[in-house]
Structure formats: C-alpha cells, structure tokens
C-alpha cells in the first residue's frame, strides 16, 4: 500500500520523481485534456475521436461497411490532421530534444494555439455543429492532439502517453500479484486512467447539458497552465530536463 501511494504521489506532486521532475503531473494534466477533447469530438462531431486513433480505425471500419451513424470523411480528416500534428510535434521534439522542459512548454504553447482556434470555432458554430464548422473543428483539434501525442512520446515518461490506455490497463492486470507479478507501477498506471476518465466525464457532462464550448475552454486553460508551470519549474541546471538523464 505504501508503494502504491508513493507512486501516486510521484504522479501528482511536481518534483517527487527525481528522474522526470514535474513532467508526470504535467502529462497527467494533458491526459485529462485528452478526455475532454475526445468527449467533445465524439459526442458533437459525428462519433469521431481526435486523439484516440485506435478507436478511429475501428470506427472507420464500421463506416466502410455502411453501419448507420458512421461516415468515412470525418475519420479521414481526423487521421490526416492528427498525422500533421504529430509531424509538427516531432519537429519541435527534434529541435528541442536536449531540453525536455523547453520541449514540453513549446509544444504545449503551440497546442494551445490550435485549442484556442477550436474554442473560437465552437463559439460561432452553435449546436448542433454544422458540417462547415464540423470538419474544421475535427482538423484543428486533431492537429492539437497529434502535437501532444508526439511530444509525450519524445519526453518518454513511463506510462504517460496521454492518449493510449490499452497498454496501461493491460499492465495493471498482467503485472498484478494475482497474475504472479510484482504489482509494480499500479499506482501510476491507475492514476493515468483516472485522469482520462475524469476528462471524459467532465467533457460529456458539459456537452450533454448544452455547454458545448466549455470542454474546449477547460482544455485550453489546462494546457496554458501546464506550459506556464513548466516554465516556472524549469531551470537550466535542472537534471531532469536533459534527455540523457
């Protein structure tokens, strides 16, 4: 139990993880953003994810065989925009890979620009979202989430991809004492799942109560706050900022 709680502490308290500094709680915040944004896109933009590309591949399969309620175009737009965002995030990562603090705040700042654009589009679109706004929203949000996913990959903090939970949930079960494992990392993995769930619950509750722009506003605020926090907690001689640490 003490180990479990210590792992959770490392995830939510900046600086508790000597290897990764404040990155775990910052990436945890971005995992919350993923839940918010995917709740918005799935419920309002035609059953499409802008962060979870695995889900989109499955849903695209449904669309290809003519399943009711699914069309091909949104998934192609989301996938193409996500790849574009991942290229942007990868480029930022290549330029700043020696300074993980600067990498995070730069990528988060760029992501915030796209989220701000999505907020503006959502304000003018109304509900239900017209097709003209719908595809722009899908593209802008998918670019933002592609940047986030590429950045988390470059930062390489264990169990914090910010978008994919399949391996985390598998690890919780497969590494548990019931399965004959050591039960390691159960706390950090579980809190990441909870963060995305909290984002999805919050986003869905707001959308279903008619406050469609609120999930995007919250996502923007969290992203900006994460970028500012990274700037505040980073100094040039901090060990965790070095990629080879």
C-alpha positions in Angstrom: 0.0 0.0 0.0 2.8 2.4 0.8 4.4 1.8 -2.6 1.1 2.3 -4.3 0.5 5.6 -2.6 4.1 6.7 -3.2 3.7 6.0 -7.0 0.5 8.2 -7.0 2.4 10.9 -5.1 5.1 10.9 -7.8 2.5 11.4 -10.4 0.6 14.3 -8.9 3.3 16.2 -7.0 5.9 18.2 -9.1 9.4 17.2 -8.3 8.6 13.9 -6.4 10.1 12.0 -9.4 13.8 12.8 -9.5 14.3 11.4 -13.0 11.4 13.2 -14.6 10.8 16.2 -12.3 7.4 17.9 -12.9 6.7 16.0 -16.1 4.5 13.3 -14.6 1.9 15.7 -13.2 2.1 17.9 -16.3 1.5 14.9 -18.6 -1.3 13.8 -16.3 -2.9 17.1 -16.8 -2.6 16.6 -20.6 -4.2 13.2 -20.2 -7.2 15.0 -18.6 -7.2 17.2 -21.7 -7.5 14.1 -23.9 -10.6 13.0 -22.2 -12.2 16.5 -22.5 -11.4 16.8 -26.2 -12.4 13.3 -27.2 -15.7 13.7 -25.3 -16.4 16.8 -27.3 -15.5 15.3 -30.7 -17.2 12.0 -30.2 -20.5 13.5 -28.9 -20.7 16.5 -31.2 -18.6 15.9 -34.4 -20.1 12.7 -35.6 -18.7 9.9 -33.5 -15.1 10.6 -34.3 -12.1 10.8 -32.0 -9.5 13.4 -32.4 -7.0 11.9 -30.0 -7.7 8.1 -30.0 -6.6 7.0 -33.4 -7.0 3.3 -32.5 -10.7 4.0 -31.9 -10.9 5.8 -35.2 -9.5 2.9 -37.2 -12.2 0.6 -35.7 -15.0 3.2 -36.3 -13.7 3.7 -39.9 -14.2 0.0 -40.4 -17.8 0.4 -39.3 -18.2 3.3 -41.8 -16.7 1.3 -44.7 -19.4 -1.3 -44.4 -22.2 1.3 -44.1 -23.0 1.0 -40.4 -25.8 3.5 -39.5 -24.5 6.8 -38.0 -20.9 6.5 -39.3 -19.5 8.2 -42.4 -16.0 7.9 -43.8 -15.0 11.5 -44.2 -14.7 12.5 -40.5 -12.3 9.7 -39.8 -10.1 10.5 -42.8 -10.0 14.2 -41.8 -9.2 13.3 -38.2 -6.4 10.9 -39.1 -4.8 13.2 -41.7 -4.9 16.1 -39.3 -3.5 14.0 -36.4 -0.6 13.0 -38.6 0.0 16.6 -39.4 0.1 17.5 -35.7 2.4 14.6 -35.0 4.8 15.9 -37.6 4.7 19.3 -36.0 5.3 17.8 -32.6 8.0 15.6 -33.9 9.8 18.5 -35.5 9.6 20.5 -32.2 10.9 17.4 -30.4 13.8 17.1 -32.8 14.8 20.7 -32.3 14.5 20.8 -28.6 15.2 17.2 -27.6 18.1 18.2 -25.4 15.9 20.3 -23.1 12.7 18.4 -22.0 11.4 21.4 -20.1 11.6 23.7 -23.1 10.3 21.0 -25.3 7.2 20.5 -23.2 6.3 24.2 -22.8 7.0 24.9 -26.5 4.8 22.1 -27.7 2.1 22.9 -25.2 2.1 26.5 -26.3 1.7 25.5 -30.0 -1.0 23.1 -29.0 -2.8 25.9 -27.1 -2.9 28.0 -30.3 -4.9 25.2 -32.0 -7.1 24.7 -29.0 -7.8 28.4 -28.9 -8.8 28.2 -32.6 -11.2 25.4 -31.7 -12.8 27.4 -29.0 -13.5 30.2 -31.5 -14.9 27.8 -34.0 -17.1 26.2 -31.3 -18.4 29.6 -30.1 -19.5 30.5 -33.6 -20.8 27.1 -34.7 -23.6 26.6 -32.2 -25.3 23.3 -31.6 -25.8 21.1 -33.5 -22.5 21.8 -35.2 -22.9 22.5 -39.0 -20.8 20.5 -41.4 -18.7 23.5 -42.4 -17.6 24.0 -38.8 -17.6 20.3 -38.0 -14.7 19.4 -40.3 -12.6 22.5 -39.3 -13.1 21.6 -35.6 -12.1 18.0 -36.3 -9.0 19.1 -38.1 -7.9 21.8 -35.6 -8.4 19.5 -32.6 -6.7 16.5 -34.2 -3.7 18.6 -35.0 -3.6 19.8 -31.4 -3.8 16.2 -30.2 -1.2 15.0 -32.7 1.2 17.6 -31.3 0.5 16.4 -27.7 1.0 12.7 -28.6 4.2 13.2 -30.4 5.6 15.3 -27.6 4.7 12.8 -24.9 6.4 10.1 -27.0 9.6 12.3 -27.2 9.5 13.0 -23.5 9.3 9.3 -22.8 7.9 9.3 -19.3 6.9 5.7 -18.5 3.1 5.1 -18.5 2.2 8.6 -19.6 1.5 8.5 -23.3 -1.5 10.9 -22.6 -3.7 9.2 -25.2 -3.4 5.4 -25.2 -4.6 3.4 -22.2 -4.7 -0.1 -23.6 -1.1 -1.0 -22.5 -1.6 0.7 -19.1 -4.7 -1.3 -18.3 -3.0 -4.4 -19.6 0.0 -3.7 -17.3 -2.2 -3.2 -14.3 -3.7 -6.6 -14.7 -0.7 -8.5 -16.1 1.8 -7.2 -13.6 -0.5 -7.6 -10.6 0.2 -10.1 -7.8 -2.8 -12.1 -8.8 -1.2 -12.7 -12.2 2.1 -13.6 -10.5 3.8 -10.2 -11.0 5.2 -7.7 -8.5 2.3 -5.3 -8.7 4.8 -2.6 -9.8 3.6 0.8 -11.2 0.0 0.0 -10.3 -0.4 3.4 -8.7 1.0 5.5 -11.6 -0.9 3.5 -14.2 -4.2 3.7 -12.4 -4.0 7.5 -11.8 -3.4 8.0 -15.6 -6.6 6.0 -16.3 -8.5 8.1 -13.8 -7.2 11.3 -15.3 -8.6 10.4 -18.8 -11.8 9.1 -17.3 -12.2 12.4 -15.3 -11.7 14.4 -18.5 -14.2 12.3 -20.4 -16.8 12.5 -17.6 -16.4 16.3 -17.3 -16.5 16.8 -21.1 -19.5 14.6 -21.6 -21.4 16.2 -18.7 -20.9 19.7 -20.1 -21.8 18.7 -23.7 -24.9 16.9 -22.6 -26.0 19.9 -20.6 -25.7 22.2 -23.6 -22.4 23.9 -22.6 -20.6 22.6 -25.7 -17.7 25.1 -25.7 -16.8 24.6 -22.0 -14.8 21.3 -22.5 -12.6 23.1 -25.0 -12.2 26.2 -22.8 -11.1 24.0 -19.9 -8.7 22.1 -22.2 -7.2 25.4 -23.3 -6.9 26.6 -19.7 -5.2 23.4 -18.5 -2.8 23.4 -21.5 -1.8 27.0 -21.0 -1.4 26.4 -17.2 0.8 23.4 -17.9 3.0 25.4 -20.2 3.4 28.2 -17.6 4.0 25.7 -14.8 6.8 24.0 -16.9 8.4 27.4 -17.4 8.2 28.2 -13.7 9.7 24.9 -12.5 12.5 24.6 -15.1 16.0 26.0 -14.6 18.9 25.4 -16.9 20.8 23.3 -14.4 17.8 21.0 -13.5 18.9 17.4 -14.1 15.5 16.1 -15.4 15.5 18.5 -18.4 18.4 16.6 -20.0 17.3 13.8 -22.4 20.1 11.6 -21.3 19.4 11.8 -17.6 
